[in-house]
Amino acid sequence: MSTTYREYIDQLNQEHTPGFYEQFKDIFKRALGVFLYDISGNPYLDCMSAFSAVNQGHCHDRIVAALVQQAGLMACTGQKIKNDVTPKFLKFLCELIGFDQCFMANSGVEAVEGGNKLARKYAFEIMGLPMGQGKIIVAEHNFHGRTSLALAMSTDQSSKRGFGPFPEGFIPVPFNDIETMKDAVERNPDVIAICIEPIQGEAGIIIPDGNYLQQVRDLCTKKEILFIADEIQSGLSRCGELTACSLFNVKPDILLLGKALSGGMLPISAVLANKKVMVAINERGVHGSTFAASPLASAVAREAVQVILDEKLCENSTRMGKLLREGMRSIESPLILDIRGKGLMTGITVDPKISQKDLQRELYEQKLITCPAHEHFRIAPPTCANQENIHQIVDGFKNALAQI
Ligand SMILES: Cc1ncc(COP(=O)(O)O)c(C=O)c1O
């Protein structure tokens, strides 16, 4: 072969798929715990965690075992066939998170779709709004996924370019600005819901002020509109709790979970709400999905969540996150402008005069897999990361910044 193996794989990618993502240069072959191993066996510490899908660590043995066992028993039947795995999982998840009911979906964006549909149906059936009316307030710089609905919610013009027309009915307001949000609700009597990420992930780990989420909750309660919390990234130990909402002592009306709900094993997501909301959609045939709520998805999610509890990943995330931010602050580089976070969800703002790509490359040389988000860097290793891993991340940043 005249080309190297890596060039050959690059060629296949170029020929056979659109280039949505800029990829790291090496080919990876194995993932275990907090590490990704390239084809030559070199370990890289994963500070991206598949965008927070592998909080439990890559290829967790218990989740793999649950997957294999259920896959060999009964994987996917369609939801017309009753099984005894899914209802038990739903009871477990509802009781754990504190809601009456839940319906499952596949990817995170499908939970966003489900949460939106639920809110709109609630507005029609319960609030009595005429069909096709009702606005949902969203936050600027949100990220809810990549379907046309999620793009309609987005304020990122570059991700929307060329893709319209989009569904209507969203009003963006600045995140963490309760007065503008209140104003938007006052000026638009047809607002039916507010849908936000309690901690903005893709925007660069933006933590709201201490009482912001409570104020959003109070506003929703006062105006009798729904609070939808997209915790697809912030949930399930990432921020140091099962939900970021619980970190701030608030309870949304509709909660969206995804990503770590399967420990990265399968696309599994969930929409949770109490019966008084869920009743709006409790009708044969109004919603569904072939793969969602399969016995396989339910068995995997059951084990993935149990691992979070058994291994005390929320507590670990809180402790390791604190250690990480302390370590990062000790670097004292003029290139680091801000460090913030909750649990192992840390955002770092670096001086805009250094190139994000250069820093990412230097970090990669330090065997750290990182992912910039706009002018920020996200550091989100699996929430099972230990002290040694955290020191490796801090040292890697120190060395990388020194090279820039
Ligand atoms: C907050 C949030 N919502 C929704 C999504 C979409 O999830 P998925 O990529 O699984 O569709 C993401 C993905 O990054 C996310 O961070």
The ligand as a Tripos MOL2 file, in Angstrom:
@<TRIPOS>MOLECULE
LIG
   16    16     1     0     0
SMALL
NO_CHARGES

@<TRIPOS>ATOM
      1 C1        -28.1740   20.1780   26.3180 C.3       1 LIG1
      2 C2        -28.2690   19.2770   25.1280 C.ar      1 LIG1
      3 N1        -29.4870   18.9820   24.6290 N.ar      1 LIG1
      4 C3        -29.6220   18.1670   23.5810 C.ar      1 LIG1
      5 C4        -28.5350   17.6120   22.9500 C.ar      1 LIG1
      6 C5        -28.7180   16.7070   21.7650 C.3       1 LIG1
      7 O1        -28.4070   15.3900   22.1060 O.3       1 LIG1
      8 P1        -28.1100   14.3150   20.9520 P.3       1 LIG1
      9 O2        -26.8280   14.7130   20.3090 O.co2     1 LIG1
     10 O3        -28.0380   13.0010   21.6720 O.co2     1 LIG1
     11 O4        -29.2490   14.3820   20.0030 O.co2     1 LIG1
     12 C6        -27.2520   17.8990   23.4270 C.ar      1 LIG1
     13 C7        -26.0470   17.3400   22.7750 C.2       1 LIG1
     14 O5        -24.9370   17.7630   22.9600 O.2       1 LIG1
     15 C8        -27.1170   18.7570   24.5420 C.ar      1 LIG1
     16 O6        -25.9180   19.0710   25.0410 O.3       1 LIG1
@<TRIPOS>BOND
     1     1     2 1
     2     2     3 ar
     3     2    15 ar
     4     3     4 ar
     5     4     5 ar
     6     5     6 1
     7     5    12 ar
     8     6     7 1
     9     7     8 1
    10     8     9 2
    11     8    10 1
    12     8    11 1
    13    12    13 1
    14    12    15 ar
    15    13    14 2
    16    15    16 1
@<TRIPOS>SUBSTRUCTURE
     1 LIG1         1 GROUP 0 **** ****
